[in-house]
Amino acid sequence: MTASNNSSRPVVAVLGAGPAGLYAANKLVQEGADVLLINRDVKPGGLAEYGIYFDKHKMKNGLRKQFTRILDQENIEYMGHIEVREQDGTLTLDELEKLGCAAYLIAVGAQGTRKLGYQGEDEIEGIFHAKDLVYHYNQLPPFASQDFAVGQHVGIIGMGNVMVDIAHWLVWEKKVASVTVLARRGPAERAYTDKEMREVVNAVDFDALDKEVNRVAPILESIGQDVAAVKEELRKPLDKAETFDSPTKMFFRYLVSVKKLIPDENGRLKGVEVIHNQMVPRGDTYSPKPTEETEVIPLDTLVYAIGDQVDEGLGLPFEWGKYLTPSGNNPHDPEKPRYEVKEAQADQPRSGWFLGGWARVASDGLVGKARADGESAALEVMRWVKENNAQSPDLPTCKKKLCEMLSEKGHAFVEYADVVKLQDIEQARAKEQGVPLFKFNTNEEMFEAIRKA
């Protein structure tokens, strides 16, 4: 790919080459801008490459083809292996601003992890965040080569599709003895889909599930839920269930919240104390409220599948897991959210800086929603660029400045031509090994393969 030399086109820097960033870049090009696409990882794709379960090859290949068409455009320059952070990254936001781009769109996703505040959660062995495990089995460096010492009796906090993905890995790949889902709410409030649950439903112990639903039945009935109908709904995934060879038994515990982590004498998790919840009215719905009843559930591993937050270390104004936008409605359309980044010291937009995708609202939807929000953010960017007649050097000049910055720091980076080489190498390795997909586990291996090519 050769960068456009059309200096009349403003250059927008897009940080993040996941679905939001890639589709935003495509929309920006359509709207008359050139794009300098800056990515933390060596390879583009983000959530689509490293978040979707690794054996969903048809879905991933379809997305890769779309991304390739976007990146092949001459108006986009891809630069990878560049981590932007305030303290310990490759570059800071202030350094990027020195490139002189017309505007900057942050689409880096939700790279932070939530903590629940339990005593010992950072020290007790066997406590993991779902995202880290997802990155591990999807072979994202450096997670690909890290040792995640999962035990035999695993608890998962959360009841969404991420929980199902973790359970899928534990049942199919790790073949652990048991998986126990810990849910603050009741079975009717599950957030996973039947389609995803088909992958693991044959591991569910339905005798135990019936007993658990019976245990919470009085609470369910008190808020107008039909217990028999709930049980029937929970069995629907069995209609098209996947078969597998695994000893894993899967259990559900409803209306419980983890209260305390219990380590053994070696500092490894041996159980969790949970408190039982009831459901109380809150507006038009019901919310869990703790009772006085507690119990201990033996577990040697606990996974938080409770969603993510943005990375506080990026350098943007941050509060309660979110980057801040100015208060008030969108000035152009009150029905739409605000996409501008808030100034650090004032409740006003930081001139020329915008948010899109999960960087704007963490863990909100999947690829389709990320695409929609990225494209909406791109339109907001272009409105601002045109209204302010924002100027920039041309794309080759902006790219040259970035390369000079990186060279001064002695930092290795990749361009899109390198990514194409790497993809060809990995496809050849997969063919040689007779597997659907091959990935290198470390950035160093990727750079070595590119150099040899």
N, C-alpha and C positions, 0 to 999 in steps of 0.2 A: 504494500500500500504506500502511496506517495501522498504526502500532506498537501492540502490545497494551498495555493499561493494567492488566493483571492483576498486581498487585504481589506476589501470592503465588508467582509463578513466578520462580525464580532466573534471573539473566542470566549467560550464559556468553559471553565474548568469544572469537571464533574468528579467528585471524590467517591469512589466505590463503583465496582463493575459487577454488581449483582443484578438481578432483574430490574430493580428500580433505576439504578444508574444507567444500565444499558438501554432500556426503553426510553429513559429520559434523554440520553444522548441521541438516540434516533429521532425523537421528536424535535429536539433542538436543531438538528441538521435540516429537518423538514421545514422548520420555521425560519431558516436563514442564518444559523450560526455554525461555526466550526467548534469542535469539542476536543479538549485535552482531557482524556479519561485516565485518572490516576487511581491505581488499585493497590490495596495492601498485599494481596496474594500474588504469586507468580502468574497463575492462570485466572482468567475471568470466569464469571458464573455465579459466585457468591452462594446464596441459598440454593439455587438450582444445581450447582455443582457439588456443594458440600453439606447441604441440609436435607435434601430429599433422600429417602432410604436407598442404599447403594445398589440394590438389585432391580430398581425400577428403570431399566435400561431404555425402554421405549420412550418413556416420558423425558428422561434426561437427554437422550439423543435428539429428540424433537426440539428441545430448548436449545441445545448446542447449535443446531442448524440455524435457528433464528438468530442466535447471538453472533454466529459467524457472518451472516448476511449484514448485520449491523456493523460489525467491526471491519468488514471489508471495504466500507465506504471511505473515499478519499478525504472526506471532511472530518474524520475522527482519527486521532492519534492515541494509541493505547500505551500506557507506561505502567508496568507492574513491579511488584516487590518494593513498594514505597509505603511505609507506614507513617501516617500523620498523627502525631500526638504532641502534647504540650511539653512533656519532660523527656520521654525515653524513646521517641520515634525517630524516623529518618528525617522528617521535616516538621515544622510547626505551621499552624494556619497563617501566622504572620509572615513566615518565609514564603508561603505559597502566594500571599497577596502581592509580594514583590514581583511576581510574574507579570502583573499588569493586565490580567484577563478582564474582560468586560463584566463578568459575574462569576459567582462560585456556587455550585449546587452540591450540598452534602447529602450523599446517598450511601452512607457506609453501613447501613443496617444497624441491628441491635447487638453490639459486640460485648456489652457488659453482662454480668450475671447477677441475678438477685440472690440475696441472702435472707434467711428467715430469722436470724438473730438468736439462734439456739446457742447456749453455752457449749463451747467446744467444737462448733461446726467447722472451724478452720484447722483444728488440731486432731480430731478423732479420725482415724483411718477408716475408709469405707464410705465417705460422704462425697457425692459427686453431683455436678450439674448436668442435666440432660444434654445441653448444647455441647459440652466438652466430649461426652461419649459419642454424640452424633458426628462431631468433627473427627473423632478417633476412627470410627468404622467407615467414614467416608474419605479417610486418608488425607486430611488437611494438615500440612506441616504447621507447627511442630507436634500437634496432637497425635498424628499418625504413628509416631515412634515412641510415644509415652506409654508407660505401663499403668493401666487402670485396673487395679487389683479388685475385681468384682468377686464377691463371695458366692455362696450357694443359696442364700436366703435373702432376696432383694426386695426392698420396699420402694415404691414409687409414689411420690406425692404429686397428685394431679390426675385429671381424668379427661385429658384431651388427646388429640391425635399424636402429639409428641410422646405422651405416655405409651401409646400403642407402638410407636416406632422403637422405643427403648425396649418394651416387652418383646417385640419381634426379634430384636437382636439377642436378647437374653434367652429366648425360647429356641430359636433356630440355630444361632451360632454358638452361644456360650453354654446352652443346655444346662442351665442352673436347676437346682432342685425346686425352688419356688419363687414366684413373683407375687407380691401382695400390693395391690393398689390401695392407697390411703386417700380417701375423699372426704373433704369437709362437708359436702352436701350429699343429697340422696341420689339414687340411681337415675331418677328422671332428669336430673340436672347434669348428666354426663355430657361432655363436649366432644367426644370422639364420634366419628361417623361409623355406620354399620359397614361401609365398604372397607375402611381401614381395619376394623375389628375382625373381619373375616380371616386376616392373616394369622391371628393368634387364638381365635375363639375356641378351637379344639383343645387348647390347653386349660381352659377354664374348668374348675371343679364345680359343676352345676348343683350338686348336692349341697356343697358348702355355700354356694351363692344363694340358693333358696333359703337356707337357714339364716343367712345374713339379711336378706330382704325381710324375712319374717321378724327378725330382731327389731328392725326399724319400722315395721309395718304400722304400729300405732301412731308414730309421728307422721308417716306419709298420709295415713287416713285422716289425721287431724287437720291437714292442710288441703284435703280434697283430692288426693291422688288415689287412683284405683290400683291396688297392689297386684291383683291378678293381671291387669293390663301391663303393668311395669315388668312383671316377670316374663310375659310374652314378648315384650319389646326387646328385652335383654337376650332372648334366644334368636332373634331375627338373623343375626350374622351367620348362624349355623346353616342357613339355606344354601349358601354358596361358599362354605368354609374351605380354606386351604388345608391340605393334609401335610403332615411333617412327622419326622421321627425324632421325638424329644421326650425326655422324662419329666419335663417341667410341668408343675401344677400352678395354675394361676388363680388367685383369690382376690376378692374385693371386700374392703371394709368401708362402710358408708358412715357418714355423720361422725367422723373422728378427726381431730386435729392433733398433730404432734405437739407435745408439751415439753418433752425432755429427751435428749440423746443419752443413751447409757453405754459407756465404753467398758471393755473388759480390762484385765490387769495389764495387758500389753498395749492399750490405747486403741484397740480395734472396736468398732461398734459391735455390741452384742444384743441391742434391743432399743426400742423406743417406747416411752410412756406417752400414751395418747389420752386425750380427754374427749368424752362423748359430747356430741352436740344435739341440740334440738333446733327446730325451725321456727322462727318468729316472724311476724309480719313486718315488712319494711316497704311502705308505699303500696304499690300494686303487686309486689312480689314477696318472697320470703328469704330470709338470710339465716345462716347458721349462728347459733349462740351457745357457748360452752355451758355445760352443766357441772355438777360436782363429781360425776362418775369418771373414773380413770381405769386404765388397764395397761399392762406391759405386753407388747408384741415382740417376740424374739426375731431379730433381723441382724445380719452381719454386713449389710450394705443398704444405703439409702440414696435415692436419686431424686433431685428436685426437678420436676417437670412442670414448672409453674410459670413459664414465660420468661422473657429476658428484659433487659433494659439497655439503654444506650451506654456507650463508654464515656464515663465521666472524664477520662484523661485526654479526650480529643482536644479540649481547649475552648469549648463553647459554654455559654451560661447553662447551668444544669441544676435541676431540682426534682426530687422524687422520681428518679429514673428516667427523666425526659430532658431533652434540650428545650430551652425556653424560646417561645415566640412572643412577639408583643401582644399585650392584652387587647381586647376588643375584637370586633368582627373583621373579616376580610374586607378591605376598603372598596373592592370592586364588586364583590358578591357576598352579601351577608350569609348566604346559605353554604358557602364554602369555608374550609378552614384557612388559617393563615399559614403561609409557607416561609415567611421571612424569619431569619435568625434575629433574636433579640440582642441589642447592645448589652455589653457587660454591665455598664453603670447607669443605664437609662432605659425606660420602658418605650423604646422606639426601635425600628428596624436597623440592623447593621447593614449599611449601604451595599447592595449588590450580593448579599449572602442569603442563601435559601436552603431549606430542608425538603427531603422527599423520601418516600418509602418508610421503612422501619426506623430510619433515623428521625423521622417526624413522629411516628406513633409505633413504638416497639411491638414486635410480634403480632401485628395486625394483619390477619389473613395470610394467604400464600402468594404464589407467583402472580396470579391474576390481579390481585389487589395491589401488590407491589408495582406491577406494570402501570395500573391505572393511576396510582398516586405519583409515580415517577413522571408520567406524561403530564399530569396536571401541574406538577411542580415546574416542569419545563416550560409550560405555557405561562406560568406566573413569572418565571425568569425572563422570558422573551418580552412579556408586556413591560416589565421594568426596564429592560435594556432599550427598548424602542422609545418609551416615554422619557427616558433620561439621556437618550442618544449616547449610550455608554460606548466608549471606544476601547480598542486594545491593539497591540501589535498583531501581526498575522500569526497563523498557527505554527508555521516553521520557526518563527522567532520565539514564541512562547515555549515551544518544545526545546529549543536550543538553550534558553535560559534555565529551564528545569534540568536539562542534562548537565549544564555547567555547575549548578548547585550540587547535584548528586556527585559529580566527579570531584568537586572540592572536598566533599566529605568522604571520598573513597568508597562510596556505596554502590554496590552492583544492582543493576535494574534490568528489566527486560522490556523489549518493544514487541509489537504485535507479530513481526516476522519471527521472533524467537518463539512465541507461543505456537505459531503454526508448525515450526520445526518440532517442538516438544510434542504436540499432538500427533504428528506423523510417527515420531519415535515410539510413543506409548501405544499407538494402534498397531505398529509392527511387533512390539513386544507381546501384546495381547494375542495376536495371530500366532506368533511362535509358540506361546504357552497354551494355546487352545482355550483361552478364557474370554468372556465378553468384554472385559475391561482391565487394563493395567494402569496403575498409577505409581509414580515414585513417592516414597514416604517423606523425603526431606527436600528442602529447597536446594541444598548442596548437590543432591543427586540430579535435580532438574538442571541446575546450571552446568554441571559436568556433561550431561547428555547434550545440552545445547552447544557447548563448546566443541564437543567431538563432532557434532553434525556440521 
